[in-house]
Amino acid sequence: MLGQIVPVYQYSKLELRRIFRDAGFVIFGIGTPVLMYLMFTNVGGRTDGSSGWAVTAMVGLAAYGALSAGLTAGTAVAEDKAVGWLRQLRITPLTPAQVVAGRAVTGSLTVLPTIAVVLLTGAIVNGVRLGLGQWVALILLLWIGSLPFTMLGLANGYALSAQTTNVVNVMTNLVLAFVGGLWFPVSEFPDWLAAVARWTPAHRFGELGWDTARGVVPGLDTVLVLVAWLALFSGYAGYAYRRASRRA
């Protein structure tokens, strides 16, 4: 077991160093959801921690930032594929499963700074006050819950060209965030769209955080829907990697 984990750990560490050297990722990946949160809650009137919207928007924008960071991991994969990095990986002892797992670990870790900074902004700027246990649970659940989007981003990166991956991931990001209610409450949607939203991974992802912020344990249906999406996207990622490595 250890012999399987150590190569994944070493590969993930290498990829993390490469990602965090990218100033664009740090500035835009973290800065965009923070800026959106400040605009949504402070333009047109002051919002403080006693406002339900301050908490709802904080969780929604933290989830949006995590979703964006997870999908962005796929763009990096597509760029690596274009420059021949997959060919290099084929001559290493890493198995296809270890490569995908290593990339998944890397992608999941990159979402943590985004989540933390948005939550910190909510606490400092808007005075959001939650219990210590709620803050910890919120970070952990948003981190773990972002894994389906990381797998989807990786799958697109392995399956598509670099330019196409970027376009597809950006569009996927916007559609999932909007339909999932991460920007605006689903209660404001038409009935038919609200019904669709409740089956999307983004909405169920947001529910992990909204329930936690309200002091409620996330429902089993929310967890099961996210697990189903994770299984689907993981299968897609594994298939896409094997197909891409044969062509490399």
ZAKOL-340495 format. One record per residue (C-alpha): residue in three letters; residue number from 1; z, y, x. Coordinates in steps of 0.5 Angstrom, whole numbers. Layout:
! residues N
[node ALA, NUM, [Z, Y, X]]
...
END
This chain:
! residues 248
[node MET, 1, [0, 0, 0]]
[node LEU, 2, [2, 5, 6]]
[node GLY, 3, [-5, 3, 9]]
[node GLN, 4, [-8, 6, 3]]
[node ILE, 5, [-4, 12, 2]]
[node VAL, 6, [-4, 15, 9]]
[node PRO, 7, [-12, 16, 9]]
[node VAL, 8, [-12, 19, 3]]
[node TYR, 9, [-6, 24, 5]]
[node GLN, 10, [-10, 26, 12]]
[node TYR, 11, [-16, 27, 8]]
[node SER, 12, [-13, 31, 3]]
[node LYS, 13, [-9, 35, 8]]
[node LEU, 14, [-16, 37, 12]]
[node GLU, 15, [-19, 39, 5]]
[node LEU, 16, [-13, 43, 3]]
[node ARG, 17, [-14, 47, 10]]
[node ARG, 18, [-21, 48, 9]]
[node ILE, 19, [-20, 51, 2]]
[node PHE, 20, [-14, 56, 3]]
[node ARG, 21, [-19, 59, 9]]
[node ASP, 22, [-23, 61, 4]]
[node ALA, 23, [-21, 68, 2]]
[node GLY, 24, [-25, 69, -4]]
[node PHE, 25, [-22, 63, -7]]
[node VAL, 26, [-15, 66, -6]]
[node ILE, 27, [-17, 73, -8]]
[node PHE, 28, [-21, 71, -15]]
[node GLY, 29, [-18, 64, -16]]
[node ILE, 30, [-11, 67, -17]]
[node GLY, 31, [-13, 74, -18]]
[node THR, 32, [-17, 73, -24]]
[node PRO, 33, [-12, 70, -29]]
[node VAL, 34, [-7, 75, -27]]
[node LEU, 35, [-11, 81, -28]]
[node MET, 36, [-13, 78, -35]]
[node TYR, 37, [-6, 77, -37]]
[node LEU, 38, [-4, 84, -35]]
[node MET, 39, [-10, 87, -39]]
[node PHE, 40, [-8, 82, -45]]
[node THR, 41, [-1, 84, -45]]
[node ASN, 42, [-1, 91, -43]]
[node VAL, 43, [-7, 95, -45]]
[node GLY, 44, [-6, 99, -51]]
[node GLY, 45, [2, 98, -51]]
[node ARG, 46, [7, 96, -47]]
[node THR, 47, [9, 88, -48]]
[node ASP, 48, [16, 86, -46]]
[node GLY, 49, [19, 79, -45]]
[node SER, 50, [22, 79, -52]]
[node SER, 51, [15, 79, -55]]
[node GLY, 52, [12, 72, -57]]
[node TRP, 53, [5, 74, -55]]
[node ALA, 54, [8, 76, -48]]
[node VAL, 55, [10, 68, -47]]
[node THR, 56, [4, 66, -51]]
[node ALA, 57, [-1, 69, -46]]
[node MET, 58, [3, 68, -40]]
[node VAL, 59, [2, 60, -41]]
[node GLY, 60, [-5, 61, -44]]
[node LEU, 61, [-7, 65, -38]]
[node ALA, 62, [-3, 60, -33]]
[node ALA, 63, [-7, 54, -36]]
[node TYR, 64, [-14, 58, -36]]
[node GLY, 65, [-12, 59, -28]]
[node ALA, 66, [-11, 52, -27]]
[node LEU, 67, [-17, 50, -31]]
[node SER, 68, [-21, 54, -27]]
[node ALA, 69, [-18, 52, -20]]
[node GLY, 70, [-19, 45, -22]]
[node LEU, 71, [-26, 46, -24]]
[node THR, 72, [-28, 50, -17]]
[node ALA, 73, [-26, 44, -13]]
[node GLY, 74, [-32, 41, -16]]
[node THR, 75, [-37, 47, -13]]
[node ALA, 76, [-34, 46, -6]]
[node VAL, 77, [-36, 38, -7]]
[node ALA, 78, [-43, 40, -9]]
[node GLU, 79, [-43, 45, -3]]
[node ASP, 80, [-41, 39, 2]]
[node LYS, 81, [-46, 34, -1]]
[node ALA, 82, [-51, 39, 1]]
[node VAL, 83, [-49, 40, 8]]
[node GLY, 84, [-49, 32, 9]]
[node TRP, 85, [-41, 32, 9]]
[node LEU, 86, [-42, 25, 4]]
[node ARG, 87, [-46, 22, 10]]
[node GLN, 88, [-40, 23, 15]]
[node LEU, 89, [-35, 20, 10]]
[node ARG, 90, [-39, 14, 9]]
[node ILE, 91, [-38, 12, 17]]
[node THR, 92, [-31, 13, 16]]
[node PRO, 93, [-26, 8, 14]]
[node LEU, 94, [-25, 11, 7]]
[node THR, 95, [-27, 7, 1]]
[node PRO, 96, [-30, 11, -5]]
[node ALA, 97, [-24, 11, -9]]
[node GLN, 98, [-20, 14, -3]]
[node VAL, 99, [-25, 19, -2]]
[node VAL, 100, [-25, 21, -10]]
[node ALA, 101, [-17, 20, -10]]
[node GLY, 102, [-16, 25, -4]]
[node ARG, 103, [-21, 30, -7]]
[node ALA, 104, [-17, 30, -13]]
[node VAL, 105, [-10, 31, -10]]
[node THR, 106, [-13, 37, -6]]
[node GLY, 107, [-16, 40, -13]]
[node SER, 108, [-9, 39, -16]]
[node LEU, 109, [-5, 42, -11]]
[node THR, 110, [-10, 48, -11]]
[node VAL, 111, [-8, 50, -18]]
[node LEU, 112, [-1, 51, -16]]
[node PRO, 113, [-1, 58, -13]]
[node THR, 114, [-5, 60, -19]]
[node ILE, 115, [0, 57, -24]]
[node ALA, 116, [6, 60, -20]]
[node VAL, 117, [3, 67, -19]]
[node VAL, 118, [2, 68, -27]]
[node LEU, 119, [8, 66, -29]]
[node LEU, 120, [12, 70, -24]]
[node THR, 121, [8, 76, -26]]
[node GLY, 122, [10, 74, -33]]
[node ALA, 123, [17, 74, -31]]
[node ILE, 124, [17, 81, -27]]
[node VAL, 125, [12, 85, -30]]
[node ASN, 126, [13, 83, -38]]
[node GLY, 127, [20, 81, -37]]
[node VAL, 128, [19, 74, -40]]
[node ARG, 129, [26, 70, -39]]
[node LEU, 130, [26, 63, -40]]
[node GLY, 131, [31, 58, -38]]
[node LEU, 132, [31, 55, -31]]
[node GLY, 133, [29, 48, -33]]
[node GLN, 134, [24, 51, -38]]
[node TRP, 135, [21, 54, -32]]
[node VAL, 136, [21, 48, -27]]
[node ALA, 137, [18, 44, -33]]
[node LEU, 138, [13, 49, -34]]
[node ILE, 139, [10, 49, -27]]
[node LEU, 140, [10, 41, -27]]
[node LEU, 141, [7, 40, -34]]
[node LEU, 142, [1, 45, -32]]
[node TRP, 143, [0, 42, -25]]
[node ILE, 144, [0, 35, -28]]
[node GLY, 145, [-4, 37, -34]]
[node SER, 146, [-9, 40, -30]]
[node LEU, 147, [-12, 34, -27]]
[node PRO, 148, [-17, 32, -32]]
[node PHE, 149, [-21, 39, -31]]
[node THR, 150, [-20, 37, -23]]
[node MET, 151, [-24, 30, -24]]
[node LEU, 152, [-29, 34, -29]]
[node GLY, 153, [-30, 39, -23]]
[node LEU, 154, [-31, 33, -18]]
[node ALA, 155, [-35, 29, -22]]
[node ASN, 156, [-40, 35, -23]]
[node GLY, 157, [-40, 36, -16]]
[node TYR, 158, [-42, 29, -14]]
[node ALA, 159, [-47, 29, -20]]
[node LEU, 160, [-51, 36, -19]]
[node SER, 161, [-54, 40, -14]]
[node ALA, 162, [-49, 46, -11]]
[node GLN, 163, [-53, 51, -15]]
[node THR, 164, [-53, 47, -22]]
[node THR, 165, [-45, 45, -21]]
[node ASN, 166, [-43, 52, -20]]
[node VAL, 167, [-47, 54, -26]]
[node VAL, 168, [-45, 48, -30]]
[node ASN, 169, [-37, 49, -28]]
[node VAL, 170, [-37, 57, -30]]
[node MET, 171, [-40, 55, -37]]
[node THR, 172, [-35, 49, -38]]
[node ASN, 173, [-29, 54, -36]]
[node LEU, 174, [-31, 59, -41]]
[node VAL, 175, [-33, 55, -46]]
[node LEU, 176, [-26, 50, -46]]
[node ALA, 177, [-22, 56, -45]]
[node PHE, 178, [-25, 60, -51]]
[node VAL, 179, [-25, 54, -56]]
[node GLY, 180, [-18, 51, -53]]
[node GLY, 181, [-15, 58, -55]]
[node LEU, 182, [-13, 59, -48]]
[node TRP, 183, [-15, 67, -49]]
[node PHE, 184, [-14, 68, -57]]
[node PRO, 185, [-9, 63, -61]]
[node VAL, 186, [-13, 58, -65]]
[node SER, 187, [-9, 60, -71]]
[node GLU, 188, [-14, 66, -71]]
[node PHE, 189, [-20, 61, -71]]
[node PRO, 190, [-25, 59, -77]]
[node ASP, 191, [-22, 53, -80]]
[node TRP, 192, [-28, 48, -77]]
[node LEU, 193, [-27, 51, -70]]
[node ALA, 194, [-19, 50, -70]]
[node ALA, 195, [-20, 43, -72]]
[node VAL, 196, [-25, 42, -66]]
[node ALA, 197, [-20, 46, -62]]
[node ARG, 198, [-15, 41, -63]]
[node TRP, 199, [-19, 35, -60]]
[node THR, 200, [-21, 39, -53]]
[node PRO, 201, [-17, 38, -47]]
[node ALA, 202, [-16, 45, -46]]
[node HIS, 203, [-12, 46, -52]]
[node ARG, 204, [-8, 40, -51]]
[node PHE, 205, [-7, 43, -44]]
[node GLY, 206, [-4, 49, -47]]
[node GLU, 207, [0, 46, -52]]
[node LEU, 208, [4, 43, -46]]
[node GLY, 209, [6, 50, -44]]
[node TRP, 210, [7, 53, -51]]
[node ASP, 211, [12, 47, -53]]
[node THR, 212, [16, 48, -46]]
[node ALA, 213, [16, 55, -47]]
[node ARG, 214, [19, 54, -54]]
[node GLY, 215, [24, 49, -52]]
[node VAL, 216, [20, 43, -55]]
[node VAL, 217, [18, 37, -52]]
[node PRO, 218, [11, 36, -52]]
[node GLY, 219, [8, 31, -57]]
[node LEU, 220, [6, 24, -56]]
[node ASP, 221, [-1, 26, -59]]
[node THR, 222, [-2, 32, -54]]
[node VAL, 223, [0, 27, -48]]
[node LEU, 224, [-5, 21, -51]]
[node VAL, 225, [-11, 26, -52]]
[node LEU, 226, [-10, 29, -45]]
[node VAL, 227, [-10, 22, -42]]
[node ALA, 228, [-16, 20, -46]]
[node TRP, 229, [-20, 26, -43]]
[node LEU, 230, [-17, 24, -36]]
[node ALA, 231, [-19, 17, -36]]
[node LEU, 232, [-26, 19, -39]]
[node PHE, 233, [-27, 24, -33]]
[node SER, 234, [-24, 20, -28]]
[node GLY, 235, [-29, 14, -29]]
[node TYR, 236, [-35, 20, -29]]
[node ALA, 237, [-32, 22, -22]]
[node GLY, 238, [-32, 15, -19]]
[node TYR, 239, [-39, 14, -22]]
[node ALA, 240, [-42, 20, -20]]
[node TYR, 241, [-39, 19, -13]]
[node ARG, 242, [-42, 12, -12]]
[node ARG, 243, [-49, 15, -14]]
[node ALA, 244, [-49, 21, -9]]
[node SER, 245, [-46, 17, -3]]
[node ARG, 246, [-52, 12, -4]]
[node ARG, 247, [-57, 18, -4]]
[node ALA, 248, [-54, 21, 2]]
END
